[in-house]
Amino acid sequence: MSAFEYKKAVSDIPHKPGVYQFWDTEGILIYIGKAKDLRNRVGSYFNKDNQMNGKTRVLVSKIRKISFTIVDTEIDAWLLENSLIKKHQPRYNIMLKDDKTYPWIIIKKEAFPRVFWTRKMVKDGSTYFGPYASVGMMHTILDLIKETYPLRTCNLPLTDKNINEGKFKVCLEYQIGNCKGPCQAYQTHDDYDNGIEEIKDILNGKIGNVIRDVKQVIKNSVEQLNFEYAHQYQLKLQVLEKYQSKSTVVNSAITNIDVVSIASDERYAFVNYLKVMNGSIIQTQTIEIKKRLDETDEELLTIAITEFRTKFHSTSKEIIVPFDIVLLDTNLKFTVPKLGEKKKLLELSQKNVLFFKKEKLNQYEKLNPDLRTDRILTQMQKDLRLTQLPKHIECFDNSNFQGQYPVSAIVVFKDAKPSKKDYRHFNVKTVEGPNDFATMEEAVYRRYKRMLEEEGTLPQLIIIDGGKGQLSSALTSLKKLGIDKKVTVIGIAKRLEELYYPGDSYPLYLDKKSETLKVIQQLRDEAHRFGITFHRKKRDQGTLKTELEQIDGIGKTTADKLLRHFKSVKKIKEASEAALAEVLNKKQVQTLLNYFKQ
């Protein structure tokens, strides 16, 4: 930092809200940020006590110039920061992945206005609604308008002069009932414009107003005995009510609010936006943000809110958010709902953003499988409070039958996947009787004593299948070997999936759907499967050997020979006389055959 006198640069910055810019030695803009107090925020980058991540330290090391812009309010800082980032796209700012051009619904400024969709905004006095992030939603609304209101689709210049001079004739659209023929004065301006006003109400989310007016027309028509006209409006009412039932998600008393929610991991953040008018969602979009400097969810959410409100021209005074956001602006209210209709809206937004996040990450992981591995290992490190990524995990499990045939099994996962070539099992040597704790102590000691002698790489995480007792036994062995501080060891109790740490009285409970718990369960189940398979094989051999030794003429040595040759009980029983003769003499063969027949 000797090349840059940051203390003098910071001292020239006022204690006011605004936007700051960092420049490198080549005069390139590398970062843009906002602050409600510019001096305090910029000064925090150079505070030696500030615990910055690696990327932020690199950014600070490259700063050679600081510029700033003072604004009146924090909300102004939001808007200015957003526009400057879009314009300059500095290297260390987050990247908003949203380069699409979204469509609008336009009501053209002309006599007998047309209603259609476009991707280009032209400042010609026409009225635009949108943009629509969901093209499907836009077409649903246009289909509703087309089905309910007969509008012209031609681009003829329908001036009063042209119509009066009879320059136009009705087309097929008039014949099939899609247009009322304003080109030949079959429809008046007032009648056409009444429909346009209702369409504007629908596009503004005020469909309830339109339905109320349509019901009044039906009532008046019936009173005047104009049943044909009443029937036409009754059909229109059915279409409108059907659309309203699909579009209304909450009470129509919620007139004009924005809803945002966020889901993030170490690399990406995803933010969902809902625009609610009169109980209906009229705009929705989810964007992806590529992190650059370990930004917090609050920082990312404020940037996304600015982006959404600018894009969708939002004028709402209330924004529903998942957590408190500190913003000194009397014209804007942030609400964190606990229950009710607004809570329902927030939950809907959260469902959308979580689904979007899952789909996006699945796409990335299919293209690059290593991303999934890194994500799972990073999540495990965070959930289990580890100091390093658990790239190498080992899990121990014991098996015995009433104290007989005790065995221990160890399975190994590398990069969150089974490494079966590294699986091992142990015949217990030093333990007599059913002592699960002593068995675990022996297995752990033998495993890592040999690993140290062969100068192998220790795992980052050891999992013990069992509760506090087994965990304590494993820790005893690790202490004997002097590696208890070099690895993390935890126990998992089967019944409630409780995770125990050495010296901690209270267990850790993970979300039942978390990937960390799924990996641990997979390790535990794999260790149990591997251990029980070896245990059964040993038990079967032991049972058969004992049984064979009880047959007259078959001693211990002969029983051992049979087991080594045939490997299993089933194969000995199924063996032919000739096959048995390869191991036994004639008398022993006949004795064995007679025994199995009985």
C-alpha positions in Angstrom: 0.0 0.0 0.0 3.0 2.3 0.1 2.3 3.5 -3.5 -1.1 4.8 -2.5 -1.6 7.3 0.3 -5.0 6.0 1.3 -5.2 8.0 4.6 -5.1 11.3 2.8 -7.6 10.0 0.2 -10.0 8.9 2.9 -9.7 12.1 4.8 -10.9 14.1 1.8 -14.2 12.1 1.6 -17.2 13.6 3.5 -19.6 11.8 5.9 -22.5 11.8 3.4 -24.4 9.3 1.3 -23.1 8.6 -2.1 -21.3 6.3 -4.5 -17.5 5.6 -4.5 -15.3 4.4 -7.3 -11.9 2.6 -7.0 -9.4 2.9 -9.9 -6.2 0.9 -10.5 -2.7 2.0 -11.5 -3.7 2.1 -15.2 -6.7 4.3 -14.6 -9.2 1.5 -15.0 -12.3 1.5 -12.9 -12.3 -1.7 -10.9 -15.1 -1.3 -8.3 -18.2 0.8 -7.6 -20.0 0.8 -4.3 -22.6 2.8 -2.4 -22.8 4.0 1.2 -24.9 6.1 3.5 -21.6 7.4 5.0 -18.9 7.5 2.3 -15.9 8.1 4.6 -16.7 5.3 7.0 -17.4 2.8 4.2 -14.3 3.6 2.1 -12.1 3.8 5.3 -13.3 0.3 6.3 -11.5 -1.2 3.3 -8.1 0.0 4.7 -8.8 -1.0 8.3 -6.2 -3.6 9.3 -8.6 -5.1 11.8 -11.1 -5.8 9.1 -11.4 -9.5 8.3 -11.5 -9.4 4.5 -11.6 -12.4 2.2 -8.9 -13.1 -0.4 -10.6 -11.4 -3.3 -11.3 -8.2 -1.3 -7.6 -8.0 -0.2 -6.6 -8.3 -3.9 -9.0 -5.5 -4.8 -7.6 -3.2 -2.0 -4.0 -3.9 -3.1 -4.8 -2.6 -6.6 -6.5 0.7 -5.5 -4.5 3.8 -6.6 -7.3 6.4 -6.8 -10.6 6.9 -5.2 -13.4 9.1 -6.6 -16.9 9.7 -5.2 -20.3 11.3 -6.0 -22.4 12.8 -3.2 -26.2 12.3 -3.4 -29.1 13.5 -1.3 -30.5 10.2 -0.1 -29.5 6.6 0.2 -32.1 5.6 -2.3 -30.4 8.0 -4.8 -27.2 6.1 -4.1 -28.9 2.9 -4.9 -30.0 4.1 -8.3 -26.7 5.8 -9.2 -24.7 2.7 -8.2 -26.9 0.5 -10.3 -26.7 2.7 -13.4 -22.9 3.1 -13.1 -22.3 -0.7 -12.7 -24.4 -1.4 -15.8 -22.5 1.3 -17.8 -18.9 0.4 -16.7 -19.1 -3.2 -15.6 -16.1 -3.1 -13.2 -14.1 -6.3 -12.8 -14.8 -6.7 -9.0 -18.5 -5.8 -9.0 -21.2 -8.5 -9.1 -22.4 -9.6 -12.5 -26.1 -9.5 -13.1 -26.8 -12.3 -15.6 -29.8 -10.8 -17.4 -29.1 -9.6 -20.9 -32.6 -10.4 -22.3 -34.9 -7.9 -24.0 -38.3 -8.5 -22.5 -41.6 -7.8 -24.4 -44.1 -5.2 -23.6 -47.8 -4.9 -24.3 -48.5 -1.7 -26.2 -51.8 0.2 -26.7 -50.9 2.2 -29.8 -51.6 5.9 -29.9 -54.0 6.1 -32.9 -57.6 6.3 -33.8 -59.2 3.0 -32.7 -55.9 1.8 -30.9 -54.5 -1.6 -31.6 -53.2 -3.8 -28.7 -50.3 -6.0 -29.4 -46.8 -7.0 -28.0 -43.4 -5.6 -28.9 -39.8 -5.7 -27.8 -39.1 -2.1 -28.8 -40.2 1.0 -27.0 -40.8 4.0 -29.2 -41.6 7.3 -27.6 -44.6 8.2 -29.8 -47.2 8.7 -27.1 -48.3 5.0 -27.0 -49.0 3.3 -23.7 -46.7 0.5 -22.7 -47.3 -2.2 -20.0 -44.5 -4.4 -18.8 -41.9 -5.6 -19.4 -43.0 -9.2 -19.1 -40.3 -11.5 -17.9 -42.8 -14.4 -18.5 -43.7 -14.4 -22.1 -46.3 -17.1 -21.3 -48.0 -14.7 -18.9 -48.0 -12.0 -21.5 -49.7 -14.2 -24.1 -52.2 -15.4 -21.6 -53.3 -11.7 -21.0 -53.3 -11.0 -24.7 -55.5 -14.1 -25.3 -57.9 -12.9 -22.6 -58.1 -9.4 -24.3 -58.6 -11.0 -27.8 -61.3 -13.3 -26.5 -63.1 -10.6 -24.5 -62.8 -7.4 -26.6 -63.2 -7.3 -30.4 -60.4 -5.0 -31.5 -59.0 -4.2 -34.9 -55.7 -5.8 -36.0 -55.2 -4.0 -39.3 -52.9 -1.0 -39.6 -55.2 1.1 -41.7 -55.2 4.9 -41.0 -58.8 5.0 -39.6 -59.2 8.8 -39.5 -62.8 10.2 -39.5 -62.2 11.6 -42.9 -61.1 8.3 -44.4 -64.0 6.5 -42.8 -66.6 9.1 -44.0 -65.2 8.9 -47.5 -65.7 5.1 -47.5 -62.1 4.3 -48.3 -62.2 1.0 -46.4 -64.3 -2.2 -46.4 -64.6 -4.7 -43.6 -62.4 -7.8 -43.8 -62.7 -11.4 -42.7 -62.0 -10.4 -39.0 -65.3 -8.6 -39.0 -67.1 -11.5 -40.7 -65.9 -14.0 -38.0 -66.7 -11.6 -35.1 -63.2 -10.6 -34.1 -63.7 -6.9 -35.0 -66.8 -4.7 -34.9 -65.9 -2.9 -38.2 -64.8 0.7 -37.1 -63.4 1.1 -40.6 -66.9 1.4 -41.9 -68.3 3.3 -38.9 -70.1 0.1 -37.6 -68.4 0.8 -34.2 -68.2 4.2 -32.6 -65.2 5.8 -31.0 -66.9 5.8 -27.6 -67.7 2.1 -27.7 -64.2 1.2 -28.8 -62.5 3.5 -26.2 -64.6 2.0 -23.4 -63.1 -1.4 -24.2 -59.6 0.2 -24.3 -60.1 1.6 -20.8 -61.2 -1.7 -19.5 -58.1 -3.3 -21.1 -55.9 -0.8 -19.3 -57.6 -1.7 -16.0 -56.9 -5.4 -16.7 -53.2 -4.7 -17.5 -52.9 -2.6 -14.3 -54.3 -5.5 -12.2 -57.7 -3.9 -11.7 -59.7 -6.7 -13.1 -62.2 -6.5 -10.2 -63.2 -3.0 -11.5 -63.8 -4.4 -15.0 -65.9 -7.3 -13.6 -68.0 -4.9 -11.6 -68.7 -2.8 -14.6 -69.6 -5.8 -16.8 -72.1 -7.0 -14.2 -73.7 -3.6 -14.2 -74.1 -3.7 -18.0 -75.7 -7.2 -17.7 -78.1 -6.0 -15.1 -79.1 -2.9 -17.1 -79.5 -5.0 -20.3 -81.8 -7.4 -18.6 -83.9 -4.6 -17.1 -84.3 -3.2 -20.7 -85.1 -6.7 -22.0 -82.1 -6.6 -24.2 -81.3 -10.3 -23.6 -79.0 -10.7 -26.6 -76.7 -7.9 -25.4 -76.9 -9.3 -21.9 -75.8 -12.7 -23.2 -72.8 -11.3 -24.9 -71.6 -9.6 -21.7 -72.4 -12.7 -19.7 -69.9 -14.6 -21.9 -67.4 -11.8 -21.3 -68.0 -12.1 -17.6 -67.3 -15.8 -17.5 -63.9 -15.3 -19.3 -62.9 -12.5 -16.9 -63.9 -14.4 -13.8 -62.0 -17.5 -15.0 -58.9 -15.4 -15.5 -59.3 -13.6 -12.2 -59.6 -16.9 -10.3 -56.2 -18.0 -11.8 -54.4 -14.7 -11.4 -55.5 -13.6 -7.9 -53.2 -15.0 -5.2 -54.1 -12.8 -2.2 -56.7 -10.4 -1.0 -57.4 -7.6 -3.6 -56.9 -5.1 -0.7 -53.2 -5.5 -1.4 -53.1 -2.8 -4.1 -49.5 -2.1 -5.0 -46.4 -3.8 -3.5 -43.2 -5.4 -4.5 -42.0 -8.8 -3.1 -38.4 -9.9 -3.3 -36.5 -13.0 -1.9 -33.0 -14.4 -2.3 -31.2 -17.7 -2.3 -27.5 -17.9 -2.5 -24.3 -20.0 -2.1 -20.6 -19.2 -2.2 -20.6 -18.4 -6.0 -24.1 -17.3 -7.0 -27.1 -15.6 -5.7 -30.7 -15.8 -7.2 -33.3 -13.1 -6.5 -37.0 -13.4 -7.3 -39.3 -10.4 -7.8 -43.1 -10.3 -7.8 -45.1 -7.2 -8.6 -48.6 -7.4 -7.0 -51.5 -5.2 -7.9 -54.9 -5.6 -6.4 -54.1 -9.1 -5.2 -52.8 -10.3 -8.6 -49.2 -10.9 -9.7 -48.7 -8.8 -12.8 -44.9 -9.1 -13.1 -42.5 -11.7 -12.0 -38.8 -12.4 -12.7 -35.8 -14.3 -11.2 -32.3 -13.1 -11.9 -28.9 -14.7 -11.3 -26.0 -12.7 -9.7 -22.4 -13.9 -10.0 -20.6 -13.0 -6.8 -17.2 -11.3 -6.9 -16.3 -10.2 -3.3 -18.2 -12.4 -0.9 -21.1 -9.9 -0.9 -23.8 -10.4 1.8 -27.3 -11.3 1.0 -28.4 -7.8 2.1 -26.0 -6.1 -0.3 -27.1 -8.3 -3.2 -30.8 -7.9 -2.4 -30.6 -4.1 -2.4 -28.8 -4.1 -5.8 -31.5 -6.5 -7.2 -34.3 -4.4 -5.8 -32.9 -1.3 -7.6 -32.6 -3.3 -10.8 -36.2 -4.6 -10.6 -37.8 -1.3 -9.7 -36.0 0.5 -12.5 -36.8 -2.2 -15.1 -40.5 -2.6 -14.2 -41.0 1.1 -13.4 -42.3 0.3 -9.9 -43.9 3.1 -7.9 -44.9 0.9 -4.9 -44.1 2.4 -1.5 -43.8 -1.0 0.2 -41.4 -3.8 -0.4 -41.8 -7.2 1.2 -38.4 -8.7 2.1 -37.2 -11.9 3.9 -35.0 -10.0 6.4 -34.6 -6.4 7.7 -33.0 -3.9 5.4 -31.7 -0.6 6.8 -32.5 2.2 4.5 -33.1 5.8 5.6 -35.9 6.8 3.2 -39.3 7.9 4.4 -40.9 7.2 1.0 -40.1 3.5 1.0 -41.2 0.9 3.6 -39.6 -2.5 4.0 -41.8 -5.2 5.6 -40.7 -8.6 6.9 -44.1 -10.3 7.3 -44.6 -12.9 10.1 -48.1 -14.2 9.0 -51.1 -13.3 6.9 -51.4 -12.5 3.2 -48.1 -10.8 2.9 -46.3 -13.8 4.4 -48.1 -15.9 1.8 -46.6 -13.8 -0.9 -43.1 -13.9 0.5 -43.4 -17.7 0.7 -44.5 -17.9 -2.9 -41.5 -15.8 -3.9 -39.2 -18.0 -1.9 -40.5 -21.1 -3.6 -39.9 -19.6 -7.0 -36.3 -18.5 -6.2 -35.4 -21.9 -4.6 -36.7 -23.8 -7.6 -34.9 -21.4 -10.0 -31.6 -21.9 -8.0 -32.0 -25.7 -8.0 -32.6 -25.8 -11.8 -29.7 -23.4 -12.6 -27.2 -25.3 -10.4 -28.3 -28.6 -11.9 -27.6 -27.2 -15.3 -24.1 -26.0 -14.3 -23.3 -29.2 -12.6 -24.2 -31.3 -15.6 -21.8 -29.3 -17.7 -19.1 -29.4 -15.0 -19.5 -32.2 -12.4 -16.7 -30.8 -10.3 -19.0 -27.9 -9.4 -21.3 -30.3 -7.6 -18.5 -31.8 -5.7 -17.1 -28.4 -4.7 -20.6 -27.2 -3.7 -21.3 -30.3 -1.5 -17.8 -30.2 0.2 -18.2 -26.5 0.8 -21.6 -27.0 2.3 -20.3 -29.8 4.5 -17.4 -27.6 5.7 -19.9 -24.9 6.6 -22.5 -27.2 8.3 -20.0 -29.2 10.3 -17.9 -26.2 11.2 -14.7 -27.7 9.7 -11.5 -25.8 9.2 -10.9 -27.4 5.8 -12.8 -29.1 3.0 -13.6 -32.7 3.8 -12.1 -34.1 0.6 -11.2 -37.4 2.4 -13.7 -38.9 4.9 -13.5 -42.2 6.7 -16.3 -43.9 8.6 -16.1 -46.8 11.1 -18.7 -49.4 12.1 -18.6 -52.5 14.3 -20.5 -55.7 14.0 -20.8 -58.8 16.3 -23.3 -61.5 17.1 -23.8 -61.9 20.9 -20.1 -61.0 21.3 -19.1 -63.7 18.8 -17.2 -62.9 15.5 -16.6 -59.2 16.2 -15.4 -57.2 13.2 -14.8 -53.6 12.3 -15.3 -52.0 8.9 -14.0 -48.7 7.5 -15.3 -47.1 4.3 -13.6 -44.2 2.6 -15.2 -41.3 0.6 -13.1 -39.1 -1.6 -14.6 -35.9 -3.0 -18.0 -37.0 -1.5 -18.0 -40.3 -3.5 -17.1 -43.9 -2.4 -13.5 -45.0 -2.9 -14.1 -48.7 -2.7 -10.5 -49.7 -3.3 -9.7 -48.0 0.0 -12.3 -49.9 2.1 -10.9 -52.1 4.9 -12.1 -54.5 7.5 -10.5 -55.7 10.8 -10.7 -58.9 12.7 -10.8 -57.8 16.3 -7.7 -59.2 18.2 -7.6 -57.6 21.6 -11.2 -57.6 22.7 -13.0 -60.5 24.5 -16.8 -60.5 24.6 -19.4 -57.9 23.4 -17.5 -54.6 24.1 -18.3 -52.2 21.3 -16.3 -49.3 22.8 -13.1 -51.4 23.1 -13.6 -52.7 19.6 -13.9 -49.2 18.2 -10.8 -48.1 20.1 -8.8 -51.0 18.6 -10.0 -50.4 15.0 -9.3 -46.7 15.1 -5.8 -47.2 16.6 -4.8 -49.9 14.2 -6.1 -47.9 11.2 -4.2 -44.7 11.8 -1.1 -46.3 13.4 -0.5 -48.1 10.1 -1.4 -45.0 8.1 1.3 -43.0 10.1 3.9 -45.8 9.6 3.2 -45.8 5.9 3.3 -42.0 5.8 -0.3 -41.9 4.3 -2.5 -38.8 4.2 -4.8 -38.4 7.1 -8.5 -37.7 6.4 -10.0 -34.3 7.1 -13.1 -35.9 8.8 -13.6 -39.2 10.7 -17.2 -40.4 11.3 -17.9 -42.9 14.1 -21.2 -44.9 13.8 -22.4 -44.5 17.3 -23.0 -42.1 20.1 -20.9 -40.5 22.8 -19.3 -43.8 24.0 -18.0 -44.9 20.7 -16.8 -41.4 19.9 -14.9 -41.2 23.2 -13.2 -44.5 22.4 -12.2 -43.3 19.0 -10.8 -40.1 20.5 -8.7 -42.1 23.0 -6.9 -43.9 20.1 -6.4 -40.6 18.2 -4.8 -39.1 21.4 -2.5 -42.1 21.8 -1.3 -41.5 18.3 -1.0 -37.7 18.8 -3.3 -36.8 15.9 -6.5 -35.8 17.8 -5.8 -32.1 16.9 -5.0 -32.9 13.2 -8.4 -34.4 12.2 -12.0 -33.7 13.1 -14.0 -36.7 14.5 -17.7 -36.8 15.0 -20.2 -39.5 16.0 -23.7 -40.1 14.5 -26.4 -41.7 16.7 -28.7 -43.8 14.6 -32.1 -43.1 16.1 -32.4 -39.4 15.7 -29.5 -38.7 13.4 -27.7 -36.7 16.1 -24.2 -35.6 15.4 -21.8 -35.5 18.4 -18.6 -33.6 18.8 -15.9 -34.5 21.4 -16.5 -32.6 24.6 -19.8 -31.2 23.5 -22.8 -32.2 25.6 -25.4 -31.2 23.1 -25.8 -32.8 19.7 -25.9 -31.0 16.3 -29.1 -31.6 14.3 -28.9 -31.0 10.5 -31.9 -30.4 8.2 -33.2 -33.8 7.2 -33.1 -32.7 3.6 -29.6 -31.3 3.7 -26.9 -32.8 1.4 -24.4 -32.8 4.3 -26.7 -35.2 6.2 -27.3 -37.3 3.1 -23.5 -37.8 2.6 -23.0 -38.7 6.2 -26.0 -41.2 6.1 -24.5 -42.7 2.9 -21.2 -43.1 4.6 -22.8 -44.7 7.7 -25.0 -47.1 5.6 -22.1 -48.1 3.4 -19.9 -48.8 6.4 -22.8 -50.9 7.9 -23.3 -52.8 4.6 -19.6 -53.5 4.2 -19.1 -54.5 7.8 -22.2 -56.7 8.0 -21.2 -58.6 4.8 -17.8 -59.4 6.2 -19.3 -60.3 9.6 -21.8 -62.7 8.0 -19.1 -64.4 6.0 -17.0 -64.8 9.1 -20.0 -66.0 11.2 -21.0 -68.5 8.5 -17.5 -69.9 8.3 -17.3 -70.1 12.1 -20.7 -71.8 12.4 -19.9 -74.3 9.7 -16.5 -75.0 11.1 -18.0 -75.7 14.5 -20.6 -77.9 12.9 -18.0 -79.8 10.8 -15.8 -80.5 13.8 -18.8 -82.2 15.5 -19.0 -84.8 12.8 -17.2 -88.1 13.7 -14.1 -88.4 11.5 -13.9 -84.6 10.6 -11.5 -82.8 12.9 -10.3 -79.2 13.1 -7.6 -79.6 10.4 -10.1 -81.2 8.0 -12.7 -78.6 8.6 -10.1 -75.9 7.8 -9.2 -77.6 4.5 -12.9 -77.8 3.5 -13.5 -74.1 4.2 -10.3 -73.0 2.3 -11.3 -75.2 -0.7 -15.1 -74.6 -1.0 -15.3 -71.1 0.7 -18.9 -71.4 1.9 -21.5 -73.7 3.5 -23.6 -73.8 0.4 -20.8 -74.9 -1.8 -19.8 -77.8 0.5 -23.4 -79.0 0.7 -23.8 -78.9 -3.1 -20.4 -80.5 -3.8 -20.3 -83.8 -5.7 -18.7 -86.9 -4.3 -15.8 -86.5 -6.8 -15.3 -82.8 -5.7 -15.2 -83.8 -2.0 -12.7 -86.6 -2.8 -10.2 -84.0 -3.9 -10.0 -82.8 -0.2 -11.1 -85.9 1.8 -10.4 -89.6 1.9 -13.2 -92.1 0.9 -14.3 -92.7 4.5 -14.5 -88.9 5.3 -16.4 -88.3 2.0 -19.0 -91.0 2.8 -19.3 -89.7 6.4 -19.9 -86.1 5.2 -22.5 -87.2 2.6 -24.4 -89.3 5.2 -24.4 -86.3 7.6 -25.9 -83.9 5.1 -28.5 -86.4 4.0 -29.7 -86.6 7.6 
